[in-house]
Amino acid sequence: MQASKPNIIVIYTDDQRWDALSVVQKEHGDKGRFPWLKTPNLDKLASEGTRFRNAFVVNSLCAPSRATLLTGQYGHTNGVVNNHTPFSQTNVTVATLLKSAGYRTGYVGKWHMGSQRERPGFDFAASFIGQGKYDDCPFVVNGKDTPTKGWIDDVSTDYALQFVKERADIPFFLILGFKTCHGPFSPPPSHANDYANDTARPVANLGLAAAYAPERKVNANPNALNRGYFRCISAMDDCVGKLLAALDDNTVVIFASDNGFYLGEHGLGDKRTAYDESLRIPLLIRMPKKLRKAQKLDQLALNADIAPTVLELAGVPVPSTMHGRSLLPLALGKTPPDWRKAFFYTYFFEKGFAAPTTQAVRTESAKLIQYPGHPEWTEVYDLKKDPYETKNLAADTGSTGLRTALQQEFERQRKAIGFEIPAFADKPGATDPKPNGLVAPLNRWVLDWKEARTFDGTKLVTIPSTPALRPNVGAWAIEVTLTAEKPEGVVLARGGERFGYSLHLESGKPVFMVTSENKRSQLTGSESIVGRSVVLVARITPDKRLTLAIDGKEVAAGPLHNFITSDPANPMELGGDAGSKVAGKDLPNFIGTLTRVRLYSGIAP
């Protein structure tokens, strides 16, 4: 191997918040939200290199973030501003440049970019299409469809190790994209029971609504916890440890995430908009052994900086068309005097999602957020005094100077990258979710599954998610024809503790459960249905009530705290709830027969 050219690995996780590392939780002491989190291998990586404590993405969304990782550019330049657009094969990327410089290039794991199969610029590719699935996910290995067995990130790690060990005479560049910790948050069995008794600590912005959706009900439950999210992170940490153990001393390791993730802050899940929980990511760089230096840096770093950093590490000139800058001088203790003090952020509205187009400028101490077409939603925050973004100063007369300065910085940053909303960005339509999360119902049956299948408690049936199956339509109904053989078990489930619904049996009685904003509403039938064929109909009514009927007779009714205001990441599962648990706990799988399942979008006839 050429000593002057290090091997380089970039590990890119999915939806991992900046504080979803145990080293960060320890640093924050009693202010950490998740003090019980365990990521020993990532902690080791951090202890052997540079941890950037103020790292951010320039668009908090899966595919656009990956396109920025590859090109060092914002989406308006590289052509990817949403999750459904393929990556152009004509883009100049860090991989194409390294390949021309004599590197062996590999891409393993999540790529996204719609349903694209190609991995432009990479000699080796073992990747899955779109979001993939956590268990037994099909991969495309060098263009060939390949079945796999096991948890998806374990599979990706094995392919990465195969690539790393293949040759020792040529330096390599590898991107390893983990599915963790994207929904439906399904960890492997080794971590399935982690954090069962743990709860999240409260933070100041849990009880606040987002400025663009002030009418949304917000649940301020400080102890609500998406355990599947953290279980996946700990399982992924095992994968990192396995990979690190196989690397030599000449390998640079860069670890980052494609975006942050809301866990109830500002009443939100997902990411996309411009509060810090969405923007901030973990970013670690471990240099070759002779250059290693354990340090924590607080300069503003971006995911757009990773490509320039990799190129400088490899001795390859950084194209002037890249928006990012190399972090290598910072890691070597030679911070340029003109290092950035602010950056521009943008999220483009995406079809099927409620989050509006968002533009922002963030400095080291303040933030301005704007929503084109909605000046009334403008937000200004003094992050030194208000790190949780609880007090909007946009209309505060005493903060006029701050707003003016941020507006000027916004324009400077926008012009520096030549930003304009591109014509290829999605535009909102009548059927897209409103900021309150609701979409118009279709007023028809949108699902009619009738396979008459017997469930023995070991196998589930997954119904793929489609826009028609969205439960964030206000009123809807689900009808199930079944015969239960056992008194306990999940008949069907969609979503999880934050947004979702389920039908299950307790002591033989049917239970209809709905979650929205981490708050749970439920109804329980009055009699056991075990051993007989029945038709259950569960409804959400326009006046925010739940009803439950057996064979046409209403057996329970009660209030619903709020409509489901977001389409859950988890698909519908028949026979169990393997993802983020709607009930907030593990329940047995269903044993019996499901004859038919129907879903009506709107007020059912």
Secondary structure, DSSP 8 states (H G I E B T S, - for coil): --TTS-EEEEEEESS--TT-SHHHHHHHGGG-S-TT---HHHHHHHHTSEEESSEE-SS-SHHHHHHHHHHSS-HHHHS--STTS---TTS--HHHHHHHTT-EEEEEE---TTT----TT-SEEEE-STT--SBS--EEETTEEE---SBHHHHHHHHHHHHHHH-SSS-EEEEEE--TT-TT----GGGTTTTTT------TTTT---TT-TTS-----TT---HHHHHHHHHHHHHHHHHHTT--TTEEEEEEES----SSGGG--S--SSSHHHHEE-EEEE--GGG---EEE-S-EEGGGHHHHHHHHTT----TT-SS--SHHHHTT---TT--SEEEEEE---TT-----EEEEEESSEEEEE-TT-GGG-EEEETTT-TT--S--TT-GGGHHHHHHHHHHHHHHHHHTT----TTS----TTS--TTS------EEEEEE---EEEESS--EEE---GGG-S-SSSEEEEEEEEESSS-EEEEEEE-SSEEEEEEEETTEEEEEEEETTEEEEEE-SS--BTSEEEEEEEE-TTSEEEEEETTEEEEEEE-SS---S--SS-EEES---SS-TTSS---B-EEEEEEEEEEESS--
